[in-house]
Amino acid sequence: MTDVLLVEDDPLLREATQLSLERYGYQVRTASDGLAGLAQFRGRAPDVAVVDVMLPRLDGVSLVRRIREESRMPVLMISARSDPVDVVLGLEAGADDYLTKPYDIPVLVARIRSALRRAADFARADPPGEEPLRFGDLTVDTASMEVHREGRLLDLTPTERKLVLEFAAQPGVALSRTTLLERVWDYGWDGDSRVLDVHVQRLRAKIGRDRIVTVRGFGYKLAP
């Protein structure tokens, strides 16, 4: 059974979300503040964490940063605040996805499933087989899902790996934001694409800023 860690300080929302997720077959552990959430994570790492941004004792962004120092597991952030700064801070801290309250439980479940699939794809990666793809100092092994830069293995989250694999499959081809959201996050939408844009910025910092080219008003492409 999938183990979900829910860190939410609102007791009514915490209980309602827990009960709803349990109806979908998840095992849910809860914490009401950031430090308690960190203790739960360190006591037994869950399969996925759902973390509120505004938490007492240790805020959600700081909690995600602490988790990312120790784990690549999927993390979703939730918040009643939709200010761009809050969204960007959460994603830059290492969250894989972001939901604004109030959210529908089926949407939350869909995002959890998507994040878990990306993590499972990485866990099932085959050992190196076919010749890796090379782009300058960047090497992408599509079988093992490993990415090296100048011979050094890069520490990427499953979401970042999935994103770079999508780019590497079609080097030089501009991929729209909608296409990337559908292929990496399993949902296509024409609204807020900050989740993609921030992940691209994080990926650029790791593989080289000139490797991913912005196609203004459309999307991104990998420089061949």
C-alpha contacts under 8 A as a table, 3 or more apart, distances in Angstrom:
res1	aa1	res2	aa2	distance
1	M	25	G	7.28
1	M	26	Y	6.24
1	M	27	Q	6.33
2	T	25	G	7.84
2	T	26	Y	5.33
2	T	27	Q	5.92
2	T	47	D	6.22
3	D	26	Y	6.29
3	D	27	Q	4.87
3	D	28	V	5.98
3	D	29	R	7.50
3	D	46	P	5.12
3	D	47	D	5.20
3	D	48	V	6.78
4	V	26	Y	6.73
4	V	27	Q	6.01
4	V	28	V	4.77
4	V	29	R	6.18
4	V	46	P	5.73
4	V	47	D	6.07
4	V	48	V	5.20
4	V	49	A	5.70
4	V	50	V	7.35
5	L	28	V	5.93
5	L	29	R	4.94
5	L	30	T	5.76
5	L	31	A	7.73
5	L	37	G	7.71
5	L	40	Q	7.83
5	L	41	F	7.59
5	L	46	P	6.02
5	L	47	D	7.96
5	L	48	V	6.42
5	L	49	A	4.62
5	L	50	V	6.13
6	L	14	R	7.49
6	L	18	Q	7.54
6	L	28	V	6.87
6	L	29	R	6.14
6	L	30	T	4.72
6	L	31	A	6.38
6	L	37	G	7.92
6	L	49	A	6.00
6	L	50	V	4.86
6	L	51	V	6.11
7	V	14	R	7.81
7	V	30	T	5.70
7	V	31	A	4.74
7	V	32	S	5.81
7	V	33	D	6.54
7	V	34	G	7.04
7	V	37	G	5.82
7	V	49	A	7.69
7	V	50	V	6.22
7	V	51	V	4.84
7	V	52	D	6.10
8	E	11	P	7.44
8	E	13	L	7.58
8	E	14	R	5.61
8	E	30	T	7.47
8	E	31	A	6.41
8	E	32	S	5.22
8	E	33	D	6.73
8	E	51	V	6.50
8	E	52	D	5.38
8	E	55	L	7.05
9	D	14	R	7.06
9	D	31	A	7.50
9	D	32	S	4.34
9	D	33	D	5.81
9	D	52	D	7.72
9	D	54	M	7.98
9	D	55	L	6.06
9	D	56	P	7.40
10	D	13	L	5.46
10	D	14	R	5.86
10	D	32	S	7.43
11	P	14	R	5.00
11	P	15	E	6.09
11	P	32	S	7.56
12	L	15	E	5.32
12	L	16	A	6.10
13	L	16	A	5.05
13	L	17	T	5.90
14	R	17	T	5.31
14	R	18	Q	6.05
14	R	30	T	7.50
15	E	18	Q	5.08
15	E	19	L	6.14
16	A	19	L	5.29
16	A	20	S	6.15
17	T	20	S	5.07
17	T	21	L	6.05
17	T	105	I	7.42
18	Q	21	L	5.26
18	Q	22	E	6.10
18	Q	28	V	6.08
18	Q	29	R	7.93
18	Q	30	T	7.69
19	L	22	E	5.10
19	L	23	R	6.33
20	S	23	R	5.16
20	S	24	Y	6.76
20	S	105	I	7.03
21	L	24	Y	5.10
21	L	25	G	6.72
21	L	26	Y	5.68
21	L	27	Q	7.81
21	L	28	V	7.22
21	L	105	I	7.71
21	L	109	V	7.41
22	E	25	G	5.02
22	E	26	Y	4.77
22	E	27	Q	6.03
22	E	28	V	6.60
23	R	26	Y	7.26
30	T	37	G	7.51
31	A	34	G	7.56
31	A	36	A	5.60
31	A	37	G	5.12
31	A	40	Q	7.57
32	S	36	A	6.78
32	S	37	G	7.30
32	S	55	L	7.70
33	D	36	A	5.45
33	D	37	G	6.19
33	D	55	L	5.36
33	D	56	P	5.22
33	D	57	R	6.25
33	D	58	L	6.73
33	D	59	D	7.84
34	G	37	G	4.96
34	G	38	L	6.15
34	G	55	L	5.84
34	G	56	P	6.36
34	G	57	R	5.95
34	G	58	L	4.31
34	G	59	D	5.78
34	G	60	G	6.32
34	G	63	L	6.02
35	L	38	L	5.00
35	L	39	A	6.22
35	L	57	R	6.23
35	L	58	L	5.62
35	L	63	L	7.75
36	A	39	A	5.06
36	A	40	Q	6.20
37	G	40	Q	5.06
37	G	41	F	6.16
37	G	63	L	7.80
38	L	41	F	5.05
38	L	42	R	6.15
38	L	63	L	6.67
38	L	66	R	7.78
38	L	67	I	7.51
39	A	42	R	5.15
39	A	43	G	5.90
40	Q	43	G	5.06
40	Q	44	R	6.29
40	Q	45	A	7.42
41	F	44	R	5.46
41	F	45	A	4.70
41	F	46	P	6.54
41	F	67	I	7.76
42	R	45	A	5.97
46	P	49	A	6.74
47	D	73	M	6.52
47	D	74	P	7.27
47	D	116	L	7.68
48	V	73	M	6.09
48	V	74	P	5.02
48	V	75	V	5.83
48	V	76	L	7.89
48	V	112	I	7.47
48	V	116	L	7.26
49	A	73	M	7.90
49	A	74	P	6.53
49	A	75	V	4.81
49	A	76	L	6.25
50	V	75	V	5.93
50	V	76	L	4.80
50	V	77	M	5.78
50	V	78	I	7.10
51	V	60	G	6.05
51	V	64	V	7.79
51	V	75	V	7.28
51	V	76	L	6.20
51	V	77	M	4.81
51	V	78	I	6.02
52	D	55	L	6.52
52	D	60	G	5.59
52	D	77	M	5.65
52	D	78	I	4.69
52	D	79	S	5.54
53	V	59	D	6.17
53	V	60	G	4.13
53	V	61	V	6.04
53	V	77	M	6.54
53	V	78	I	6.20
53	V	79	S	5.43
53	V	86	D	7.98
53	V	90	G	7.38
54	M	59	D	5.63
54	M	60	G	5.97
54	M	79	S	7.03
55	L	58	L	6.14
55	L	59	D	4.56
55	L	60	G	5.81
56	P	59	D	6.09
58	L	62	S	6.49
58	L	63	L	6.47
59	D	62	S	5.50
59	D	63	L	6.24
60	G	63	L	4.91
60	G	64	V	6.16
60	G	77	M	7.77
60	G	90	G	7.82
61	V	64	V	5.21
61	V	65	R	6.34
61	V	89	L	6.87
61	V	90	G	5.42
61	V	93	A	6.08
62	S	65	R	5.04
62	S	66	R	6.29
62	S	93	A	7.53
63	L	66	R	5.10
63	L	67	I	6.24
64	V	67	I	5.00
64	V	68	R	6.06
64	V	75	V	7.50
64	V	90	G	7.81
64	V	93	A	6.08
64	V	94	G	6.43
64	V	95	A	6.73
65	R	68	R	5.07
65	R	69	E	6.36
65	R	93	A	5.23
65	R	94	G	6.52
66	R	69	E	5.24
66	R	70	E	6.99
67	I	70	E	5.43
67	I	71	S	5.78
68	R	71	S	5.13
68	R	72	R	6.16
68	R	93	A	7.86
68	R	94	G	6.36
72	R	156	L	7.92
72	R	157	T	5.40
72	R	158	P	7.21
73	M	119	A	7.13
73	M	157	T	7.75
74	P	95	A	7.38
74	P	96	D	6.21
74	P	115	A	5.82
74	P	116	L	6.73
74	P	119	A	7.04
74	P	158	P	7.91
75	V	94	G	7.72
75	V	95	A	5.07
75	V	96	D	5.54
75	V	97	D	7.07
75	V	115	A	7.96
76	L	95	A	5.65
76	L	96	D	5.78
76	L	97	D	4.92
76	L	98	Y	5.69
76	L	99	L	7.54
76	L	112	I	7.57
77	M	90	G	6.75
77	M	95	A	6.35
77	M	96	D	7.97
77	M	97	D	6.34
77	M	98	Y	4.75
77	M	99	L	6.25
78	I	98	Y	5.81
78	I	99	L	4.77
78	I	100	T	5.64
78	I	101	K	6.70
79	S	82	S	7.18
79	S	99	L	6.66
79	S	100	T	5.10
79	S	101	K	5.60
80	A	100	T	5.63
80	A	101	K	4.57
80	A	102	P	6.96
81	R	86	D	7.03
81	R	100	T	6.73
81	R	101	K	7.52
82	S	86	D	6.78
82	S	87	V	6.63
82	S	100	T	6.15
83	D	86	D	5.43
83	D	87	V	6.54
84	P	87	V	5.10
84	P	88	V	6.06
85	V	88	V	5.20
85	V	89	L	6.00
86	D	89	L	5.16
86	D	90	G	6.17
87	V	90	G	5.30
87	V	91	L	6.32
87	V	98	Y	6.99
87	V	194	R	7.67
88	V	91	L	5.20
88	V	92	E	5.86
88	V	194	R	7.33
88	V	195	V	7.93
88	V	198	V	6.62
89	L	92	E	5.13
89	L	93	A	6.06
90	G	93	A	5.24
90	G	94	G	6.92
90	G	95	A	6.00
90	G	98	Y	7.58
91	L	94	G	5.31
91	L	95	A	4.67
91	L	96	D	6.63
91	L	97	D	6.96
91	L	98	Y	7.30
91	L	195	V	6.85
91	L	198	V	6.48
91	L	199	H	7.33
92	E	95	A	7.03
92	E	198	V	6.60
92	E	199	H	7.62
92	E	202	R	7.00
95	A	98	Y	7.27
96	D	115	A	7.27
96	D	159	T	6.56
96	D	195	V	7.87
97	D	111	R	7.56
97	D	195	V	6.32
98	Y	195	V	7.05
99	L	103	Y	6.97
99	L	108	L	7.66
100	T	103	Y	6.37
103	Y	107	V	7.02
103	Y	108	L	7.11
104	D	107	V	5.32
104	D	108	L	6.51
105	I	108	L	4.99
105	I	109	V	6.09
106	P	109	V	5.00
106	P	110	A	6.08
107	V	110	A	5.04
107	V	111	R	6.27
108	L	111	R	5.16
108	L	112	I	6.18
109	V	112	I	5.01
109	V	113	R	6.10
110	A	113	R	5.14
110	A	114	S	6.14
111	R	114	S	5.06
111	R	115	A	6.20
111	R	185	W	7.59
112	I	115	A	5.21
112	I	116	L	6.14
113	R	116	L	5.07
113	R	117	R	6.11
114	S	117	R	5.13
114	S	118	R	6.46
114	S	185	W	6.11
114	S	186	D	6.10
115	A	118	R	5.28
115	A	119	A	6.42
115	A	159	T	7.56
115	A	185	W	7.29
116	L	119	A	5.07
116	L	120	A	6.04
117	R	120	A	4.94
117	R	121	D	6.05
118	R	121	D	5.14
118	R	122	F	6.41
118	R	158	P	5.77
118	R	159	T	6.30
118	R	162	K	7.09
118	R	184	V	7.92
119	A	122	F	5.20
119	A	123	A	6.28
119	A	158	P	5.34
119	A	159	T	7.63
120	A	123	A	4.94
120	A	124	R	6.12
121	D	124	R	5.17
121	D	125	A	6.19
122	F	125	A	5.19
122	F	144	S	7.93
122	F	145	M	6.62
122	F	158	P	6.11
125	A	143	A	6.06
125	A	144	S	4.88
125	A	145	M	6.23
126	D	129	G	7.83
126	D	143	A	5.14
126	D	144	S	5.01
127	P	143	A	6.17
127	P	144	S	5.01
128	P	141	D	6.81
128	P	143	A	5.50
128	P	144	S	5.32
129	G	143	A	6.37
130	E	141	D	7.86
130	E	142	T	7.95
130	E	143	A	7.13
131	E	141	D	7.46
132	P	139	T	6.35
132	P	140	V	5.55
132	P	141	D	4.45
132	P	142	T	6.78
133	L	139	T	5.64
133	L	140	V	5.05
133	L	141	D	6.27
133	L	142	T	7.73
133	L	168	A	7.47
134	R	137	D	7.31
134	R	138	L	5.70
134	R	139	T	4.51
134	R	140	V	6.35
135	F	138	L	4.98
135	F	139	T	6.33
135	F	223	A	7.66
135	F	224	P	5.72
136	G	139	T	7.89
136	G	224	P	7.94
137	D	149	R	5.49
137	D	150	E	5.05
137	D	151	G	7.88
138	L	147	V	7.27
138	L	148	H	5.83
138	L	149	R	4.60
138	L	150	E	6.53
138	L	207	I	6.98
139	T	147	V	5.71
139	T	148	H	5.02
139	T	149	R	6.27
139	T	151	G	7.81
140	V	145	M	7.17
140	V	146	E	6.16
140	V	147	V	4.64
140	V	148	H	6.52
140	V	165	L	7.44
140	V	168	A	7.27
141	D	144	S	5.73
141	D	145	M	5.43
141	D	146	E	5.32
141	D	147	V	6.30
142	T	145	M	4.94
142	T	146	E	7.17
142	T	165	L	6.83
143	A	146	E	7.92
145	M	161	R	6.70
145	M	165	L	7.60
146	E	153	L	7.07
146	E	154	L	7.67
146	E	161	R	7.57
147	V	153	L	5.98
147	V	154	L	5.81
147	V	161	R	7.58
148	H	151	G	5.41
148	H	152	R	5.03
148	H	153	L	4.36
148	H	154	L	5.54
149	R	152	R	5.19
149	R	153	L	6.60
149	R	154	L	6.80
149	R	207	I	6.58
154	L	206	K	7.21
156	L	159	T	7.85
156	L	160	E	5.64
156	L	161	R	5.96
157	T	160	E	5.12
157	T	161	R	6.19
158	P	161	R	5.03
158	P	162	K	6.11
159	T	162	K	5.10
159	T	163	L	6.20
159	T	184	V	7.07
160	E	163	L	5.06
160	E	164	V	6.24
160	E	199	H	6.95
160	E	203	L	6.57
161	R	164	V	5.26
161	R	165	L	6.13
162	K	165	L	5.14
162	K	166	E	6.33
162	K	184	V	6.20
163	L	166	E	5.21
163	L	167	F	6.53
163	L	180	L	7.62
163	L	184	V	6.15
164	V	167	F	5.08
164	V	168	A	6.05
164	V	203	L	7.86
165	L	168	A	4.95
165	L	169	A	6.07
166	E	169	A	5.33
166	E	170	Q	7.04
166	E	180	L	7.71
166	E	183	R	7.82
166	E	184	V	7.90
167	F	170	Q	5.64
167	F	171	P	6.00
167	F	175	L	7.86
167	F	221	K	6.35
167	F	222	L	5.47
168	A	171	P	5.28
168	A	222	L	6.70
170	Q	173	V	5.52
170	Q	222	L	7.67
171	P	221	K	6.76
171	P	222	L	5.05
171	P	223	A	6.26
171	P	224	P	5.21
172	G	221	K	5.71
172	G	222	L	5.41
172	G	223	A	5.42
172	G	224	P	5.49
173	V	221	K	5.61
173	V	222	L	7.20
174	A	215	V	6.85
174	A	218	F	7.92
174	A	219	G	6.50
174	A	220	Y	5.45
174	A	221	K	4.52
174	A	222	L	7.82
175	L	179	T	6.35
175	L	180	L	6.68
175	L	218	F	7.63
175	L	219	G	5.58
175	L	220	Y	5.53
175	L	221	K	5.99
176	S	179	T	5.16
176	S	180	L	6.35
176	S	218	F	5.27
176	S	219	G	4.26
176	S	220	Y	6.63
177	R	180	L	5.19
177	R	181	L	6.11
177	R	193	S	7.10
177	R	196	L	7.36
177	R	218	F	6.54
177	R	219	G	4.85
177	R	220	Y	7.44
178	T	181	L	5.15
178	T	182	E	6.16
178	T	188	G	5.34
178	T	189	W	6.16
178	T	190	D	6.65
179	T	182	E	5.15
179	T	183	R	6.15
179	T	188	G	7.01
180	L	183	R	5.13
180	L	184	V	5.75
180	L	185	W	7.61
180	L	196	L	7.75
181	L	184	V	5.45
181	L	185	W	5.11
181	L	186	D	6.36
181	L	187	Y	5.71
181	L	188	G	5.44
181	L	189	W	7.53
181	L	196	L	6.96
182	E	185	W	5.73
182	E	186	D	4.45
182	E	187	Y	4.45
182	E	188	G	4.59
183	R	186	D	5.51
183	R	187	Y	7.57
189	W	192	D	7.87
190	D	193	S	7.62
192	D	195	V	7.71
193	S	196	L	5.50
193	S	197	D	6.41
194	R	197	D	4.84
194	R	198	V	5.87
195	V	198	V	5.58
195	V	199	H	6.34
196	L	199	H	5.17
196	L	200	V	6.19
197	D	200	V	5.11
197	D	201	Q	6.37
198	V	201	Q	5.01
198	V	202	R	6.25
199	H	202	R	5.01
199	H	203	L	6.01
200	V	203	L	4.97
200	V	204	R	6.04
200	V	212	I	7.73
201	Q	204	R	5.09
201	Q	205	A	6.42
202	R	205	A	5.26
202	R	206	K	6.75
203	L	206	K	5.20
203	L	207	I	6.12
203	L	208	G	7.87
204	R	207	I	5.31
204	R	208	G	5.03
204	R	209	R	4.48
204	R	210	D	7.48
204	R	211	R	6.96
204	R	212	I	6.59
205	A	208	G	5.78
205	A	209	R	6.06
207	I	211	R	6.83
208	G	211	R	5.46
208	G	212	I	7.81
209	R	212	I	6.48
210	D	213	V	6.57
210	D	223	A	7.43
211	R	222	L	5.71
211	R	223	A	5.18
212	I	220	Y	6.57
212	I	221	K	5.65
212	I	222	L	4.66
212	I	223	A	6.03
213	V	220	Y	5.56
213	V	221	K	5.27
213	V	222	L	6.15
213	V	223	A	6.53
214	T	219	G	6.18
214	T	220	Y	4.62
214	T	221	K	6.68
215	V	218	F	5.55
215	V	219	G	5.14
215	V	220	Y	5.22
215	V	221	K	7.16
216	R	219	G	6.62
